[in-house]
Amino acid sequence: MKILVTGAEGMVARAVARVCAGLGDEVAALAKRELDITDRDAVSRVMIEGGFDTVINCAAYTDVDGAESNPDLCFAVNAEGVENLAKACRDADSVFVTISTDYVFDGSKEGFYDESDEPAPQSVYAAAKLEGEKLAAASYARSIIVRSGWIFGPGGTNFLSVMPDLLSDRKKITAIEDSFGTPTYAVDLAGRLRELAVSGSEGVFHVVNSGEGTSYLGFAKEICSAGGFDDALVAPVSSADLERAAPRPSNSQLGTIRGGILGPLPDWRDAVKRYLTRD
């Protein structure tokens, strides 16, 4: 299979490229400087010249707080860019997989959100991601839209990914105790994205590691337990204390009523152990 991976410098894109190449796929992983997905002509040209069977879109505007003051760029990448890729895949009769977010929900539900729940984005970032979902589906009915969240893994720069390094350096950290989600290991997510690409599926899927959801504080405690770090370095903090520009859902735990066709991913606690002991 010949695969185009966009947003090549990101954590998930790198994981996707490694997983697909390891399975024998021919992978072209393009960074923004090589392919700006907001440039419709460039997207069409790359698809025509590349002859790709599949596109896995990992390109995204991910500055959740920055999006509040820069909505045009956020929508250009997370909505219009997704539409450009979907249309190009439609024209080429290629598989299109794109990543959305758990933040499309407002957090008011107790328990897990599944694919039948109605999104209600509360931030510019979330609204742009949801618009990208809608544009992809409207442009190309065979689009595969994968909602995920709380992604951690090698090369990641988010809090979940850098936490082990901070703790190993004995740096004190604060972790939010009143926001809940479902951690997702980038390597496991990458494998599932590839599985969905060859499954003949379409529509929206929730993809996260299995197991009970947790708070950031709970995730930090698990990192300490699995990695032998001092949990006295971790202090709880509330979401309100952080005074961030963009609202986040207090609960964005994802479950699935569709992902069962491929079976559950490993428990996130197992994923944490694999992350900490990777070569």
Steps between C-alpha positions, in 0.01 A plus 500: 500500500626847413420741783525877539538617860453873555636705789812284498679678786226425752501219756211303349624543143840362591338202670276440197795515262698250708209257538406509133856468376550208738206325332656544159309805382661762280472812713541865405492709817479871415548787741322834464791652306459216247120499492281773645157339512334843486632533142238318293705503180803359679292223655355404161841504337658278764216250475516486121878471487527259793236247402419429865259225599445652844537833677530511878464862606697587812542868414320728745499831677533381860545817707169480684544828685661681208204415280279730706689801363588346163180333377560556129820296496349233721202455266723518193702200616253295703198549276586628152823300483311183586247580228780545246640157582159334497418639156839399363450147633152489348637601163777240524272229643740470794434415864486806726561485874506815713538559872253702705478557873317412820457876555202506261288409806403745772582272794154499657442126456589257774706202388622445146401678180439269205451568131124550541538793740437849366809724489484838667839672463585768755818645349618632163734203467219251563261682268758494222563130551128425484467709186783294351305184578190638327689622194681169461177302516321738262787501251571128501253252646776240544698720739612335824490748787681392815437681826769450759642686797757519774763370259848429632807343349861529386592846379188659639519847648171499691473462876418130488806425286758706688385403848747207535796725414391762750460241775829330420668839545318528834313809387178573684190501282134588545234280343132582454281294729155591366530436123446146376590329175624178343877483440611383157846370412609643165646166390171319565303777332726480196441129465124545523503780239670263259255220584207728430655607171495144370170399661266653243334700776367854485357755740593596855697276738621562853850361552660504844672243717266286705452512876339743737547867429713711727593854595831663421582443864412133469716471190790663684459259791505205257819634341656517846390146586609345170826694476605494863482878533431687824129585503571769758621705203141514369256754641131531405355812343149587384413600145371837620834582660676492161296782344553379143361693204301212351240298687555123515242231574528377857419154369614390155524127558441314175335164457391329180205318355674464163864421577414150616529375143877508549508417870613721791843655525713398802431656838658843532688391811670230293576766240663718767731214593594444137563870455730513801697186404531563125844475344 
